Amino acid sequence: MLEELKKYKEIHGHCSVPDTCTSSKRLALGASTQRQQYRETKEGRSLIMAQERVDMLNNLGFVLKLQEENWYEMFNKLKKYKERHGDYLVPQTYAPNPAL
C-alpha cells in the first residue's frame, strides 16, 4: 500500500485518499482500513496499529483523521467567505463553492 500511496501523492499532490477513491479501489480500501485501525487503537479497542506505522503514514502525509481535516478545511473556507462578504450568511446556491 505504501508504494501505491506514494504514487497517489505524486499524481494528486496529497495523501488525503478518500474512501471512495475511484482511481484505485484497492488504495481506497487500504486507506479506509488504516483509518479504522487507527481509530480502534486510539479508542483502546485494538492494538493492531503500532506507533511506528502511524509515524510512517504521517511522514508520508497520509490523513488518518479525514473527517476532521475536511471539517477544518470547510471551516477555513467559511472564514474566507466572511472576510470577503462580512458575514457568515452563505447562500444555498453559492457558485464559487457549492459545498460551503
N, C-alpha and C positions, 0 to 999 in steps of 0.2 A: 504494500500500500504506500510506503514512503516514496518510492520512485514515481509512482503514479501521481502522488500528491505534489511532488516537485515539478513534474511536467504540467500539472494543472496550474500551479503558481506561475510558471513561465508564460503560459498562454493567457491567464486571466489577471495576473499581477497581484493575486491574493490567495489565501488558503481558506477562505470562508465558504467551503464547499457546502452547498445546500443539500438537504436530504433528498431533494427531488432533482438532483443534477442529471440532466438528460444526456450529456455528452459521455458520461461514464456511470452506468448504473452500479457497477462494482465499487467505484470510488464513493458514490453516494451511500451505498450500504455500509462500506467501511467507515465513513465519516459518522454516520448515524450510530454505529456500534461503538466507536471510540467515545462519542459524547455520552451515550447511555452508560458505558462502563465508568466514565469519569464521574457522572452524577451519582451512580451507585456507590462508588468508592468514597466520594466526599460525604455521602449520607451515612456511611458506615455499614451499608448493606452488602458490601462486597470488598474483596481485597485483590480483585483482578488487575487493576491498573496500578503499576508501580510508578513512583515519583519519577523514575528515570524516563519512562515512556512519556509522562506528562511534560517533562522538560524538553524531550526531543521534539514533541509535537509543537510545543510553544516556541522553540527555537526556529522552527520552520515557518511560524506564523499561523499555524492551524488554530482555528477558533473553536475552543471547546464549549464555550457558552454562547452559542449562536443567537439565541433569543435575546439574551442580554445585550449583545453587541448591536443587534438590529434595533432594539429599543433606544439605545444611546444614539445611534445614527439618526433615527427619526426625531428624537428629542433635539439634536443639534440642528436638524433641518427646520424644525419649528422655531428655534431661537433665531435662525437666519431670517425666517419669514417675518418675525416680529421686528427685527432690525430694519427690514425693507418697508414694512407696512404699518408699523406702530402698534399692532395688536396681535392677538392670537386667533382671530376670527377667520380661520381658513375656510374659504368657500368649498362646498362639496364637490364642485367641478373646477378645482384649481389646476389649470392646464400645465403649468411648469412642473408640478409634482402631484399627480392624481392620488398617490398613496398617502400623501400628507393629510 
